[in-house]
Amino acid sequence: MDLLDVLPDFDLKPHTHLLHSLDKNNVTVSQLVALAPTEIARICPLPPRDVDRLVKDVVKALQQDMLRGVKRKRKNTADTLGELRNEAKATKIHEQTAVSTLDLNLDGALNGGIRPGHITELVGESRTGKTTFALGLLLSVQLAPPVGLGKSGIFITSEGPLNTKRLNQMLASYADLLPEQRPSLDQIHTITVTDLEAQEHILRYQLPVAVPRYNVGLVVLDSVTANFRAEYGTRTAAQLAERAAELTNLGNTLRQIAVEHDVAVVVTNQVSDRFDDSKHLFRSSPATASSPATPSENLPPAVAERRQMTQSLDHQQRFFTGWGDDKGTTQHEQMKTPALGLAWANQISARIVLKMESERQEYVGGSIWKDKKPSRTFAVVFAPWAPTTKPPIRYEIAARGIVSTAEPEKLVEAPRVAHEGHAELLDETLWATDEDEEFP
C-alpha cells in the first residue's frame, strides 16, 4: 500500500482497520481512485461503505495536495520560470538517453533506441531472435552515452539459464574497442524464476534493492509469458479475471522500478493463435446489431453492421497487436496475437514485433528444390517516443546479434498521410450517433 508515499500527511486513524487487507492485496492509491469501491471491497474483501469513505477521503486529500502545489508554484514567478527552464533541460537530456541496438536502421525506427523509464515489449514467434535482441541490449547498455547508459544489466529468466556462450560470441564484435570501453559479462547479473510466486517476490522485494546497488540501467524479463501459461492453463472467467489482476500488479511493479530508478525495462512475450469471428459475429438479428452507446436505428442495415464491425475489438486490435494489418502476409500469418491479451497490453509503454515468414521451398530446376532463407521483419507497433514502423524492417540474426539487411537510405520515405491505409475510419457514418449534428 503506497498511501503514505503518495500522501505523507494523510490521516489513517479512521481507516486503520482497512490497511492490512489493502496492503495484503497490493492495492495502490491509483487503484483506489480508478476502481469502483465495490470492486475493491470484492478483491480484499472489505465492507463497501468503509472502502467508499476511504476513497472519498483519499480523493479529497489528493485535491488539497494539488492545490497546495499550485499555490507554491505561483508564489514566485521568477523561480517558476527558472524551474521550468531546468525541467525542460532535464527532459531534453532524458530524451537523448537510450539503449542503442547498435544498428542504424533499428535505432532509426526506435528514434534512438530503447528508452529508460518505460516497459518495452519484444513479441514474436520462436526463432525470431527475441532473446538475442535482449542479450544485445545487455551488452550495449554498458557502453558510454549516447550509445548506452554506462550501466550494468539484470537478466531475469523464466525459460532457461543465461546463454553465456552466445554472449561471448556477441562480445567478439566489440574487439575493436579499448579494453576499458568494452562490455563485460561481469556487468550482467542473472536470476531464474520458476513460478509466479518466486517471480513476484524477486520483482517486488529484491529487484528494487539490486538496481541501485549494481548501478543497473536495463532489466530484462525473458519471458513474461512462461509462468502465466504454466499456472493458468484453462480459460474460465474466474481465472481470466484473476490473471488480469496479477498482470496489473506485475505491470505496476515493473513500471514503478522503471520510473523511480530511470531504468529501461524490456520483457519478451510469446504469441498465440486467434480465431477470426468477425465474419459471424455481426450476422445476428437487427435487435443485437445496435447498442445504447451507438444508436443505429436511423442507419441503413449495411452501414450499421459495418459500423459495429469497425468499432469491434476484433477490428481495432490490429492497431496495437502488430498482426492483422499487413497486406503482404498470408491469412495464416495474420491470425496471430501477442499472448496475455488486452490486460497486459495496457501495462506496457511500447511494443516491438519480430516476425518470420512461413518457411518455404524455392524451385531451382528439374526436380531440385532448396529451402528458402527465412525472412524476418522488425516493426515498432506503438511507442511514446517513436512512430509506427511502416514498412517493417527486414533483419537477420548474425554473430553480433540482430542486424538489418537494408541500407539506411533505403528506409527513407516520403511523408505519409496519417490515415493512409485506413480511409474507412474517416467515414462519418461509422462514428456519428443520432445526437451528432455534424462530423467533427
C-alpha positions as CSV (number, residue, x, y, z in Angstrom):
1,M,0.0,0.0,0.0
2,D,1.7,3.2,-1.2
3,L,-0.8,5.6,0.5
4,L,1.8,7.3,2.8
5,D,4.3,7.5,0.0
6,V,1.7,9.5,-2.1
7,L,0.1,11.4,0.8
8,P,2.5,11.6,3.8
9,D,0.1,13.7,5.8
10,F,-2.9,11.6,5.3
11,D,-4.9,10.8,8.5
12,L,-5.0,7.0,8.8
13,K,-6.8,6.7,12.1
14,P,-10.4,6.4,10.7
15,H,-9.3,3.7,8.3
16,T,-6.8,1.6,10.3
17,H,-8.9,-1.5,10.1
18,L,-8.7,-1.5,6.3
19,L,-5.0,-1.1,5.8
20,H,-3.9,-4.7,6.5
21,S,-6.2,-6.2,3.8
22,L,-5.4,-3.4,1.3
23,D,-1.7,-4.0,1.8
24,K,-2.1,-7.7,1.6
25,N,-3.8,-7.5,-1.8
26,N,-1.3,-4.8,-3.1
27,V,-4.0,-2.2,-3.7
28,T,-2.4,1.1,-4.7
29,V,-3.7,4.7,-4.5
30,S,-4.2,4.7,-8.3
31,Q,-6.4,1.6,-8.0
32,L,-8.4,3.3,-5.1
33,V,-9.1,6.2,-7.4
34,A,-9.6,4.3,-10.6
35,L,-11.7,1.3,-9.5
36,A,-15.2,1.3,-8.1
37,P,-15.3,0.9,-4.2
38,T,-17.4,-2.2,-4.7
39,E,-14.7,-3.8,-6.8
40,I,-12.0,-3.0,-4.2
41,A,-14.3,-4.4,-1.5
42,R,-14.7,-7.6,-3.5
43,I,-10.9,-8.0,-4.1
44,C,-9.9,-7.5,-0.4
45,P,-12.7,-8.3,0.9
46,L,-13.8,-5.3,3.0
47,P,-17.1,-3.5,3.8
48,P,-18.1,-1.5,0.8
49,R,-19.2,1.5,2.9
50,D,-15.8,1.7,4.7
51,V,-14.0,1.5,1.4
52,D,-16.2,4.2,-0.1
53,R,-15.3,6.6,2.8
54,L,-11.6,5.8,2.4
55,V,-11.8,6.6,-1.4
56,K,-13.6,9.9,-0.8
57,D,-11.0,10.9,1.8
58,V,-8.1,10.0,-0.5
59,V,-9.6,11.9,-3.4
60,K,-10.2,15.0,-1.2
61,A,-6.6,14.8,0.1
62,L,-5.2,14.5,-3.4
63,Q,-7.2,17.6,-4.5
64,Q,-5.9,19.6,-1.5
65,D,-2.4,18.4,-2.1
66,M,-2.6,19.5,-5.8
67,L,-4.0,23.0,-4.8
68,R,-1.1,23.4,-2.3
69,G,1.3,22.5,-5.1
70,V,-0.2,25.1,-7.4
71,K,0.0,27.8,-4.8
72,R,3.6,27.0,-4.1
73,K,4.5,27.2,-7.8
74,R,2.7,30.6,-8.1
75,K,4.5,32.0,-5.1
76,N,7.4,33.4,-7.1
77,T,7.1,33.9,-10.8
78,A,10.8,34.2,-11.4
79,D,11.5,31.0,-9.6
80,T,8.8,29.2,-11.5
81,L,10.3,30.2,-14.8
82,G,13.7,29.1,-13.7
83,E,12.2,25.7,-12.6
84,L,10.5,25.3,-16.0
85,R,13.7,26.0,-17.8
86,N,15.6,23.4,-15.7
87,E,12.8,20.9,-16.3
88,A,13.0,21.5,-20.0
89,K,16.7,21.0,-20.0
90,A,16.4,17.8,-17.9
91,T,13.7,16.5,-20.2
92,K,15.8,17.2,-23.2
93,I,18.7,15.3,-21.7
94,H,16.5,12.4,-20.7
95,E,15.0,12.2,-24.2
96,Q,18.5,11.8,-25.6
97,T,19.4,8.9,-23.4
98,A,18.6,5.5,-24.8
99,V,20.0,1.9,-25.1
100,S,21.1,1.5,-28.7
101,T,20.6,-1.6,-30.7
102,L,23.9,-0.8,-32.5
103,D,22.1,-0.9,-35.8
104,L,21.4,2.3,-37.7
105,N,18.1,1.2,-39.2
106,L,16.7,-0.3,-36.0
107,D,17.8,2.7,-33.9
108,G,16.2,5.0,-36.6
109,A,12.9,3.1,-36.2
110,L,13.1,3.4,-32.4
111,N,14.1,7.1,-32.6
112,G,17.4,6.4,-30.9
113,G,16.9,3.1,-29.1
114,I,15.1,1.7,-26.0
115,R,14.2,4.4,-23.6
116,P,14.7,4.3,-19.8
117,G,11.6,4.9,-17.7
118,H,9.4,2.6,-19.8
119,I,8.4,-1.0,-20.2
120,T,9.2,-2.2,-23.8
121,E,7.9,-5.5,-25.0
122,L,9.5,-7.7,-27.6
123,V,6.9,-10.1,-29.0
124,G,7.2,-12.7,-31.7
125,E,7.2,-16.4,-32.5
126,S,10.1,-18.8,-31.7
127,R,13.3,-18.3,-33.8
128,T,12.6,-14.7,-34.4
129,G,15.5,-13.6,-32.2
130,K,13.8,-12.1,-29.2
131,T,16.3,-13.4,-26.7
132,T,19.2,-12.5,-29.0
133,F,17.8,-8.9,-29.2
134,A,17.6,-8.7,-25.4
135,L,21.2,-10.1,-25.0
136,G,22.5,-7.5,-27.3
137,L,20.9,-4.8,-25.2
138,L,22.5,-6.2,-22.1
139,L,25.9,-5.5,-23.7
140,S,25.1,-2.2,-25.4
141,V,23.7,-0.7,-22.1
142,Q,27.2,-0.9,-20.7
143,L,28.7,1.4,-23.4
144,A,29.1,5.1,-22.6
145,P,26.4,7.6,-23.6
146,P,25.0,8.4,-26.1
147,V,25.2,4.8,-27.3
148,G,24.5,3.2,-24.0
149,L,23.9,4.3,-20.4
150,G,27.3,3.2,-19.0
151,K,25.5,0.9,-16.6
152,S,25.1,-2.8,-15.9
153,G,22.1,-5.1,-16.7
154,I,19.9,-7.7,-15.0
155,F,18.6,-10.7,-16.8
156,I,15.6,-12.4,-15.2
157,T,14.7,-15.6,-17.0
158,S,11.8,-18.0,-16.7
159,E,12.6,-20.2,-19.7
160,G,16.2,-21.3,-19.2
161,P,19.7,-20.1,-17.9
162,L,21.5,-17.2,-19.4
163,N,23.2,-18.2,-22.6
164,T,26.8,-17.1,-21.8
165,K,28.1,-18.9,-24.9
166,R,26.0,-16.7,-27.2
167,L,27.0,-13.6,-25.2
168,N,30.7,-14.5,-25.6
169,Q,30.1,-14.8,-29.3
170,M,28.5,-11.4,-29.4
171,L,31.3,-9.9,-27.3
172,A,33.7,-10.6,-30.1
173,S,32.2,-7.8,-32.2
174,Y,33.5,-5.3,-29.6
175,A,37.1,-6.4,-30.1
176,D,38.0,-3.0,-31.7
177,L,37.2,-1.1,-28.6
178,L,39.8,-0.4,-25.9
179,P,39.6,-2.9,-23.0
180,E,38.2,-0.4,-20.6
181,Q,35.5,0.5,-23.0
182,R,34.3,-3.0,-23.8
183,P,31.2,-4.5,-22.2
184,S,31.7,-7.4,-19.9
185,L,29.8,-10.5,-18.6
186,D,30.7,-9.3,-15.1
187,Q,28.2,-6.5,-15.6
188,I,25.3,-8.8,-16.3
189,H,23.5,-10.2,-13.3
190,T,21.1,-13.1,-13.8
191,I,18.5,-15.0,-11.8
192,T,16.0,-17.7,-12.7
193,V,12.3,-17.6,-11.7
194,T,10.4,-20.9,-11.7
195,D,6.9,-19.8,-10.8
196,L,4.8,-16.7,-10.3
197,E,5.3,-16.6,-6.6
198,A,9.1,-16.6,-6.9
199,Q,8.8,-14.0,-9.7
200,E,6.6,-11.7,-7.7
201,H,9.0,-11.9,-4.7
202,I,12.1,-11.1,-6.8
203,L,10.5,-8.2,-8.7
204,R,8.8,-6.7,-5.7
205,Y,11.4,-7.0,-3.0
206,Q,14.9,-8.0,-4.4
207,L,14.9,-6.0,-7.7
208,P,14.4,-2.5,-6.1
209,V,17.4,-3.2,-3.9
210,A,19.6,-4.7,-6.7
211,V,19.1,-1.9,-9.2
212,P,20.8,0.9,-7.2
213,R,23.3,-1.5,-5.6
214,Y,24.7,-2.7,-9.0
215,N,24.1,0.6,-10.9
216,V,21.6,-1.1,-13.3
217,G,20.4,0.6,-16.4
218,L,18.5,-2.3,-18.0
219,V,16.2,-5.0,-16.7
220,V,15.2,-7.9,-19.0
221,L,12.4,-10.3,-18.2
222,D,12.6,-13.3,-20.5
223,S,9.8,-14.2,-20.8
224,V,6.7,-12.6,-19.2
225,T,4.5,-15.4,-20.6
226,A,6.0,-18.7,-19.5
227,N,4.9,-18.7,-15.8
228,F,1.5,-17.4,-16.6
229,R,0.9,-20.1,-19.2
230,A,2.1,-22.7,-16.7
231,E,-0.2,-21.6,-13.9
232,Y,-3.3,-20.6,-15.9
233,G,-3.9,-23.5,-18.2
234,T,-7.6,-23.3,-18.5
235,R,-9.6,-20.2,-19.5
236,T,-12.5,-19.9,-17.1
237,A,-14.0,-16.5,-16.4
238,A,-12.7,-16.6,-12.9
239,Q,-9.2,-17.5,-13.9
240,L,-9.1,-14.8,-16.6
241,A,-10.1,-12.2,-14.0
242,E,-7.5,-13.5,-11.6
243,R,-4.8,-13.5,-14.3
244,A,-5.7,-9.9,-15.3
245,A,-5.3,-8.8,-11.7
246,E,-1.9,-10.4,-11.5
247,L,-0.8,-8.8,-14.8
248,T,-1.9,-5.4,-13.5
249,N,0.2,-5.9,-10.3
250,L,3.2,-7.1,-12.4
251,G,2.9,-4.0,-14.7
252,N,2.7,-1.7,-11.7
253,T,5.8,-3.2,-10.1
254,L,7.9,-3.0,-13.3
255,R,6.6,0.5,-14.1
256,Q,7.5,1.7,-10.6
257,I,11.0,0.4,-11.0
258,A,11.4,1.9,-14.4
259,V,10.3,5.3,-13.4
260,E,11.8,5.6,-9.9
261,H,15.3,4.3,-10.9
262,D,15.2,5.6,-14.6
263,V,15.7,2.1,-15.8
264,A,14.8,0.6,-19.2
265,V,12.7,-2.5,-18.7
266,V,12.4,-5.0,-21.6
267,V,10.2,-8.0,-21.5
268,T,9.8,-10.7,-24.1
269,N,6.4,-12.1,-25.0
270,Q,5.1,-15.1,-27.0
271,V,2.3,-15.2,-29.4
272,S,-1.0,-17.1,-29.6
273,D,-3.2,-18.2,-32.4
274,R,-6.5,-16.4,-32.6
275,F,-9.8,-17.1,-34.4
276,D,-11.4,-14.7,-36.7
277,D,-15.0,-14.4,-35.6
278,S,-15.7,-11.1,-37.4
279,K,-17.4,-13.0,-40.3
280,H,-20.0,-14.4,-38.0
281,L,-20.1,-12.0,-35.0
282,F,-22.3,-9.5,-36.6
283,R,-24.6,-11.8,-38.6
284,S,-27.2,-11.5,-35.9
285,S,-30.7,-10.1,-35.7
286,P,-31.3,-6.4,-36.1
287,A,-32.1,-6.2,-32.4
288,T,-28.5,-7.1,-31.5
289,A,-26.9,-5.0,-34.2
290,S,-27.1,-1.8,-32.1
291,S,-26.1,-0.7,-28.7
292,P,-27.2,2.1,-26.3
293,A,-23.8,3.8,-26.8
294,T,-24.1,3.9,-30.6
295,P,-27.8,4.0,-31.6
296,S,-28.2,3.0,-35.2
297,E,-32.0,2.8,-35.7
298,N,-31.8,5.5,-38.3
299,L,-28.9,4.0,-40.3
300,P,-29.3,1.5,-43.2
301,P,-28.7,-2.1,-42.0
302,A,-25.5,-2.4,-44.1
303,V,-24.0,0.8,-42.6
304,A,-25.0,-0.2,-39.1
305,E,-23.4,-3.6,-39.5
306,R,-20.2,-2.2,-40.9
307,R,-20.1,0.4,-38.2
308,Q,-20.3,-2.1,-35.4
309,M,-17.7,-4.3,-37.0
310,T,-15.3,-1.4,-37.4
311,Q,-15.7,-0.4,-33.7
312,S,-15.2,-4.0,-32.5
313,L,-12.1,-5.3,-30.7
314,D,-11.5,-7.8,-33.4
315,H,-11.1,-5.0,-35.9
316,Q,-9.3,-2.5,-33.6
317,Q,-6.7,-4.9,-32.2
318,R,-4.7,-4.8,-35.4
319,F,-3.6,-1.3,-34.4
320,F,-2.0,-2.4,-31.1
321,T,-1.1,-6.1,-31.6
322,G,1.0,-5.8,-34.7
323,W,-0.9,-8.5,-36.5
324,G,-3.7,-8.3,-39.0
325,D,-2.7,-5.0,-40.7
326,D,-0.1,-6.3,-43.2
327,K,-1.4,-6.6,-46.7
328,G,1.5,-8.7,-47.9
329,T,1.2,-11.5,-45.4
330,T,-0.8,-14.7,-45.7
331,Q,-4.1,-15.3,-43.8
332,H,-2.2,-17.9,-41.6
333,E,0.4,-15.3,-40.6
334,Q,-2.3,-12.7,-39.9
335,M,-4.0,-15.0,-37.3
336,K,-1.6,-14.4,-34.5
337,T,-1.8,-12.1,-31.5
338,P,0.6,-11.3,-28.5
339,A,-0.1,-13.6,-25.5
340,L,-1.7,-12.4,-22.3
341,G,-4.3,-10.3,-24.1
342,L,-5.5,-6.7,-23.6
343,A,-4.9,-6.8,-19.9
344,W,-1.1,-7.0,-20.5
345,A,-1.1,-4.6,-23.5
346,N,-2.4,-1.9,-21.2
347,Q,0.7,-2.3,-18.9
348,I,3.4,-1.7,-21.5
349,S,4.7,1.6,-23.0
350,A,6.0,0.2,-26.2
351,R,5.6,-2.9,-28.3
352,I,8.1,-4.2,-30.9
353,V,7.0,-7.1,-33.1
354,L,9.5,-9.5,-34.6
355,K,8.0,-11.7,-37.4
356,M,9.2,-14.5,-39.5
357,E,7.6,-15.6,-42.8
358,S,6.4,-19.2,-43.2
359,E,9.2,-21.5,-44.3
360,R,9.1,-22.2,-48.0
361,Q,11.0,-24.0,-50.6
362,E,12.3,-22.4,-53.8
363,Y,12.2,-24.3,-57.2
364,V,15.7,-24.4,-58.7
365,G,15.2,-26.6,-61.8
366,G,14.4,-30.2,-62.7
367,S,13.4,-31.9,-59.5
368,I,15.7,-29.8,-57.3
369,W,14.2,-27.7,-54.5
370,K,16.1,-25.7,-51.9
371,D,15.0,-24.2,-48.6
372,K,14.3,-20.5,-48.9
373,K,16.1,-18.4,-46.3
374,P,13.6,-17.3,-43.7
375,S,12.8,-13.6,-43.9
376,R,12.4,-11.8,-40.6
377,T,11.0,-8.3,-40.0
378,F,11.2,-5.7,-37.2
379,A,8.4,-3.2,-36.5
380,V,7.5,-0.7,-33.8
381,V,3.8,-1.2,-33.2
382,F,3.4,1.7,-30.7
383,A,5.8,3.7,-28.5
384,P,5.5,7.2,-26.9
385,W,8.9,8.2,-28.4
386,A,8.7,6.6,-31.9
387,P,6.2,6.3,-34.7
388,T,4.8,3.0,-36.1
389,T,7.3,1.4,-38.4
390,K,5.9,1.2,-42.0
391,P,7.1,-0.7,-43.9
392,P,8.7,-3.2,-41.5
393,I,12.5,-3.5,-41.5
394,R,14.0,-6.8,-42.7
395,Y,16.7,-8.2,-40.5
396,E,18.8,-11.3,-39.9
397,I,20.4,-13.0,-36.9
398,A,24.1,-12.6,-37.2
399,A,27.0,-13.4,-34.9
400,R,26.9,-10.0,-33.3
401,G,23.1,-10.0,-32.8
402,I,20.2,-8.6,-34.7
403,V,21.3,-6.9,-38.0
404,S,19.0,-5.1,-40.5
405,T,19.6,-6.1,-44.1
406,A,18.5,-2.9,-45.8
407,E,20.7,0.1,-46.4
408,P,19.8,3.0,-44.1
409,E,19.0,5.4,-47.0
410,K,16.5,2.9,-48.5
411,L,14.3,3.3,-45.4
412,V,13.7,7.0,-46.0
413,E,10.2,7.5,-47.3
414,A,8.1,10.4,-48.4
415,P,5.8,11.8,-45.7
416,R,2.7,9.7,-45.3
417,V,-0.8,10.9,-44.7
418,A,-1.8,9.9,-41.1
419,H,-4.8,7.9,-42.3
420,E,-3.1,6.1,-45.2
421,G,-4.4,2.6,-45.5
422,H,-7.3,3.2,-43.1
423,A,-9.5,5.6,-45.1
424,E,-12.6,3.7,-43.9
425,L,-12.0,5.1,-40.4
426,L,-12.8,8.6,-41.7
427,D,-16.3,7.5,-42.9
428,E,-18.6,9.6,-40.7
429,T,-21.4,7.1,-40.9
430,L,-19.3,4.7,-38.8
431,W,-18.8,7.0,-35.9
432,A,-21.7,9.5,-35.9
433,T,-24.5,9.0,-33.5
434,D,-28.1,10.1,-33.6
435,E,-27.3,13.1,-31.4
436,D,-24.4,14.2,-33.7
437,E,-25.2,17.3,-35.8
438,E,-22.1,17.1,-37.9
439,F,-19.0,15.0,-38.2
440,P,-16.1,16.8,-36.4
